[in-house]
């Protein structure tokens, strides 16, 4: 059974709307795509986002507050997100 995005840690109404707008409607789909690709899809769609969204998506997948991610994880996520497809 898939989990609704709004039930995940770090995700609020706006971030869930952004995810829905790019075709991500549940945790299973977010896990399949991954935090970095989901972030890229949202950004390409034209939504004004910050790196905190990237951290929040990763935190949602591992059930941790985004601020608990260690600096090396955050750095790795940013490097991946900055790579062009």
N, CA and C atoms as an extended XYZ file, in Angstrom:
255
Properties=species:S:1:pos:R:3:atomname:S:1:resname:S:1:resid:I:1 pbc="F F F"
N         0.845       -1.189        0.000 N   UNK     1
C         0.000        0.000        0.000 CA  UNK     1
C         0.887        1.249        0.000 C   UNK     1
N         0.622        2.143       -0.909 N   UNK     2
C         1.452        3.341       -1.007 CA  UNK     2
C         1.037        4.378        0.038 C   UNK     2
N         2.007        5.158        0.435 N   UNK     3
C         1.804        6.192        1.436 CA  UNK     3
C         1.545        7.518        0.744 C   UNK     3
N         0.557        8.253        1.235 N   UNK     4
C         0.291        9.590        0.714 CA  UNK     4
C         1.470       10.493        1.030 C   UNK     4
N         1.813       11.353        0.109 N   UNK     5
C         2.957       12.243        0.277 CA  UNK     5
C         2.804       13.158        1.483 C   UNK     5
N         1.603       13.634        1.736 N   UNK     6
C         1.386       14.575        2.833 CA  UNK     6
C         1.704       13.942        4.191 C   UNK     6
N         1.718       12.633        4.243 N   UNK     7
C         2.021       11.926        5.489 CA  UNK     7
C         3.522       11.833        5.758 C   UNK     7
N         4.336       12.150        4.772 N   UNK     8
C         5.782       12.019        4.916 CA  UNK     8
C         6.369       13.220        5.649 C   UNK     8
N         7.409       12.951        6.396 N   UNK     9
C         8.133       13.996        7.113 CA  UNK     9
C         8.660       15.024        6.117 C   UNK     9
N         8.613       16.288        6.478 N   UNK    10
C         9.133       17.426        5.707 CA  UNK    10
C         8.219       17.938        4.602 C   UNK    10
N         7.229       17.176        4.184 N   UNK    11
C         6.417       17.581        3.043 CA  UNK    11
C         5.118       18.236        3.497 C   UNK    11
N         4.898       19.431        2.996 N   UNK    12
C         3.674       20.162        3.300 CA  UNK    12
C         2.820       20.293        2.052 C   UNK    12
N         1.788       21.090        2.165 N   UNK    13
C         0.814       21.235        1.088 CA  UNK    13
C         1.464       21.695       -0.223 C   UNK    13
N         2.309       22.698       -0.156 N   UNK    14
C         2.917       23.229       -1.377 CA  UNK    14
C         3.854       22.224       -2.031 C   UNK    14
N         4.719       21.602       -1.247 N   UNK    15
C         5.651       20.635       -1.844 CA  UNK    15
C         4.904       19.437       -2.429 C   UNK    15
N         3.819       19.025       -1.791 N   UNK    16
C         3.011       17.925       -2.331 CA  UNK    16
C         2.355       18.357       -3.644 C   UNK    16
N         1.884       19.599       -3.712 N   UNK    17
C         1.294       20.091       -4.961 CA  UNK    17
C         2.327       20.103       -6.081 C   UNK    17
N         3.541       20.524       -5.764 N   UNK    18
C         4.616       20.522       -6.763 CA  UNK    18
C         4.898       19.102       -7.246 C   UNK    18
N         4.985       18.169       -6.306 N   UNK    19
C         5.235       16.775       -6.678 CA  UNK    19
C         4.111       16.239       -7.554 C   UNK    19
N         2.874       16.525       -7.173 N   UNK    20
C         1.734       16.085       -7.981 CA  UNK    20
C         1.798       16.670       -9.385 C   UNK    20
N         2.230       17.918       -9.490 N   UNK    21
C         2.301       18.594      -10.793 CA  UNK    21
C         3.295       17.934      -11.741 C   UNK    21
N         4.280       17.228      -11.178 N   UNK    22
C         5.259       16.537      -12.028 CA  UNK    22
C         5.008       15.028      -12.068 C   UNK    22
N         3.821       14.618      -11.615 N   UNK    23
C         3.416       13.218      -11.743 CA  UNK    23
C         3.802       12.306      -10.600 C   UNK    23
N         4.255       12.882       -9.500 N   UNK    24
C         4.628       12.074       -8.335 CA  UNK    24
C         3.493       12.202       -7.322 C   UNK    24
N         2.772       11.109       -7.112 N   UNK    25
C         1.552       11.168       -6.309 CA  UNK    25
C         1.590       10.344       -5.024 C   UNK    25
N         2.654        9.548       -4.850 N   UNK    26
C         2.757        8.758       -3.626 CA  UNK    26
C         4.222        8.436       -3.326 C   UNK    26
N         4.451        7.872       -2.148 N   UNK    27
C         5.822        7.587       -1.718 CA  UNK    27
C         6.502        6.586       -2.647 C   UNK    27
N         5.754        5.616       -3.130 N   UNK    28
C         6.345        4.621       -4.033 CA  UNK    28
C         6.959        5.283       -5.262 C   UNK    28
N         6.240        6.228       -5.848 N   UNK    29
C         6.740        6.921       -7.038 CA  UNK    29
C         7.936        7.799       -6.689 C   UNK    29
N         7.880        8.455       -5.522 N   UNK    30
C         9.003        9.278       -5.080 CA  UNK    30
C        10.242        8.413       -4.866 C   UNK    30
N        10.064        7.241       -4.271 N   UNK    31
C        11.193        6.322       -4.074 CA  UNK    31
C        11.757        5.854       -5.408 C   UNK    31
N        10.868        5.575       -6.348 N   UNK    32
C        11.289        5.102       -7.674 CA  UNK    32
C        12.135        6.171       -8.384 C   UNK    32
N        11.699        7.409       -8.310 N   UNK    33
C        12.384        8.508       -8.999 CA  UNK    33
C        13.591        9.001       -8.205 C   UNK    33
N        13.441        9.069       -6.900 N   UNK    34
C        14.511        9.562       -6.040 CA  UNK    34
C        14.395       11.060       -5.812 C   UNK    34
N        14.995       11.504       -4.724 N   UNK    35
C        14.901       12.907       -4.321 CA  UNK    35
C        15.498       13.852       -5.358 C   UNK    35
N        16.654       13.504       -5.892 N   UNK    36
C        17.341       14.395       -6.829 CA  UNK    36
C        16.534       14.573       -8.106 C   UNK    36
N        16.069       13.494       -8.692 N   UNK    37
C        15.297       13.596       -9.933 CA  UNK    37
C        13.966       14.296       -9.701 C   UNK    37
N        13.337       14.042       -8.563 N   UNK    38
C        12.081       14.726       -8.248 CA  UNK    38
C        12.321       16.227       -8.139 C   UNK    38
N        13.394       16.606       -7.473 N   UNK    39
C        13.766       18.016       -7.325 CA  UNK    39
C        13.998       18.651       -8.698 C   UNK    39
N        14.733       17.947       -9.550 N   UNK    40
C        15.017       18.458      -10.891 CA  UNK    40
C        13.728       18.658      -11.690 C   UNK    40
N        12.820       17.697      -11.602 N   UNK    41
C        11.552       17.795      -12.324 CA  UNK    41
C        10.757       19.016      -11.866 C   UNK    41
N        10.737       19.245      -10.568 N   UNK    42
C        10.007       20.391      -10.009 CA  UNK    42
C        10.649       21.690      -10.478 C   UNK    42
N        11.961       21.734      -10.430 N   UNK    43
C        12.689       22.943      -10.827 CA  UNK    43
C        12.485       23.238      -12.316 C   UNK    43
N        12.575       22.215      -13.159 N   UNK    44
C        12.387       22.379      -14.598 CA  UNK    44
C        10.971       22.856      -14.908 C   UNK    44
N        10.035       22.429      -14.108 N   UNK    45
C         8.631       22.827      -14.294 CA  UNK    45
C         8.440       24.328      -14.060 C   UNK    45
N         9.427       24.962      -13.440 N   UNK    46
C         9.371       26.405      -13.273 CA  UNK    46
C         9.038       26.887      -11.875 C   UNK    46
N         8.875       25.953      -10.958 N   UNK    47
C         8.598       26.357       -9.582 CA  UNK    47
C         9.868       26.910       -8.945 C   UNK    47
N         9.729       27.966       -8.180 N   UNK    48
C        10.874       28.583       -7.502 CA  UNK    48
C        11.165       27.777       -6.240 C   UNK    48
N        12.248       27.041       -6.262 N   UNK    49
C        12.585       26.154       -5.148 CA  UNK    49
C        13.994       26.452       -4.637 C   UNK    49
N        14.236       26.044       -3.412 N   UNK    50
C        15.572       26.179       -2.832 CA  UNK    50
C        16.134       24.790       -2.562 C   UNK    50
N        17.375       24.757       -2.152 N   UNK    51
C        18.020       23.482       -1.826 CA  UNK    51
C        17.327       22.783       -0.665 C   UNK    51
N        16.627       23.543        0.163 N   UNK    52
C        15.917       22.934        1.294 CA  UNK    52
C        14.888       21.921        0.790 C   UNK    52
N        14.263       22.194       -0.352 N   UNK    53
C        13.317       21.220       -0.910 CA  UNK    53
C        14.037       19.920       -1.236 C   UNK    53
N        15.215       20.015       -1.797 N   UNK    54
C        16.010       18.825       -2.105 CA  UNK    54
C        16.282       18.024       -0.834 C   UNK    54
N        16.692       18.721        0.206 N   UNK    55
C        16.963       18.055        1.488 CA  UNK    55
C        15.680       17.470        2.073 C   UNK    55
N        14.582       18.202        1.935 N   UNK    56
C        13.295       17.738        2.471 CA  UNK    56
C        12.834       16.460        1.779 C   UNK    56
N        13.036       16.408        0.462 N   UNK    57
C        12.649       15.206       -0.283 CA  UNK    57
C        13.467       13.999        0.161 C   UNK    57
N        14.763       14.193        0.322 N   UNK    58
C        15.618       13.097        0.785 CA  UNK    58
C        15.205       12.675        2.196 C   UNK    58
N        14.964       13.653        3.049 N   UNK    59
C        14.520       13.351        4.413 CA  UNK    59
C        13.201       12.604        4.432 C   UNK    59
N        12.307       12.967        3.529 N   UNK    60
C        11.014       12.281        3.446 CA  UNK    60
C        11.204       10.803        3.118 C   UNK    60
N        12.171       10.524        2.264 N   UNK    61
C        12.424        9.138        1.870 CA  UNK    61
C        13.049        8.307        2.987 C   UNK    61
N        13.819        8.947        3.850 N   UNK    62
C        14.486        8.195        4.924 CA  UNK    62
C        13.860        8.457        6.293 C   UNK    62
N        12.735        9.181        6.294 N   UNK    63
C        11.990        9.485        7.517 CA  UNK    63
C        12.834       10.250        8.540 C   UNK    63
N        13.472       11.305        8.058 N   UNK    64
C        14.291       12.157        8.923 CA  UNK    64
C        14.020       13.617        8.595 C   UNK    64
N        14.092       14.474        9.586 N   UNK    65
C        13.952       15.901        9.329 CA  UNK    65
C        15.117       16.326        8.442 C   UNK    65
N        14.842       17.199        7.486 N   UNK    66
C        15.876       17.591        6.525 CA  UNK    66
C        17.106       18.180        7.193 C   UNK    66
N        16.918       18.814        8.337 N   UNK    67
C        18.035       19.436        9.040 CA  UNK    67
C        18.948       18.405        9.708 C   UNK    67
N        18.486       17.160        9.793 N   UNK    68
C        19.291       16.097       10.393 CA  UNK    68
C        20.238       15.438        9.392 C   UNK    68
N        20.083       15.763        8.119 N   UNK    69
C        20.995       15.194        7.122 CA  UNK    69
C        22.397       15.727        7.373 C   UNK    69
N        23.371       14.853        7.285 N   UNK    70
C        24.732       15.322        7.541 CA  UNK    70
C        25.227       16.159        6.364 C   UNK    70
N        26.175       17.050        6.618 N   UNK    71
C        26.662       17.955        5.573 CA  UNK    71
C        27.160       17.244        4.319 C   UNK    71
N        27.795       16.093        4.466 N   UNK    72
C        28.293       15.388        3.281 CA  UNK    72
C        27.139       14.874        2.419 C   UNK    72
N        26.049       14.464        3.044 N   UNK    73
C        24.865       14.031        2.287 CA  UNK    73
C        24.269       15.211        1.535 C   UNK    73
N        24.157       16.345        2.224 N   UNK    74
C        23.616       17.543        1.572 CA  UNK    74
C        24.487       17.951        0.386 C   UNK    74
N        25.787       17.917        0.583 N   UNK    75
C        26.717       18.285       -0.489 CA  UNK    75
C        26.576       17.347       -1.683 C   UNK    75
N        26.462       16.066       -1.413 N   UNK    76
C        26.305       15.077       -2.472 CA  UNK    76
C        25.001       15.293       -3.247 C   UNK    76
N        23.927       15.570       -2.528 N   UNK    77
C        22.636       15.822       -3.169 CA  UNK    77
C        22.714       17.034       -4.093 C   UNK    77
N        23.337       18.094       -3.618 N   UNK    78
C        23.458       19.329       -4.417 CA  UNK    78
C        24.294       19.057       -5.671 C   UNK    78
N        25.389       18.337       -5.528 N   UNK    79
C        26.240       18.032       -6.690 CA  UNK    79
C        25.444       17.229       -7.731 C   UNK    79
N        24.677       16.251       -7.260 N   UNK    80
C        23.867       15.443       -8.181 CA  UNK    80
C        22.812       16.303       -8.861 C   UNK    80
N        22.194       17.189       -8.111 N   UNK    81
C        21.138       18.031       -8.657 CA  UNK    81
C        21.665       19.039       -9.667 C   UNK    81
N        22.905       19.432       -9.516 N   UNK    82
C        23.496       20.430      -10.419 CA  UNK    82
C        24.003       19.817      -11.705 C   UNK    82
N        24.129       18.495      -11.741 N   UNK    83
C        24.553       17.818      -12.964 CA  UNK    83
C        23.420       17.866      -13.980 C   UNK    83
N        23.764       18.174      -15.217 N   UNK    84
C        22.724       18.191      -16.260 CA  UNK    84
C        22.513       16.775      -16.771 C   UNK    84
N        21.316       16.569      -17.246 N   UNK    85
C        20.943       15.223      -17.736 CA  UNK    85
C        21.661       14.867      -19.007 C   UNK    85
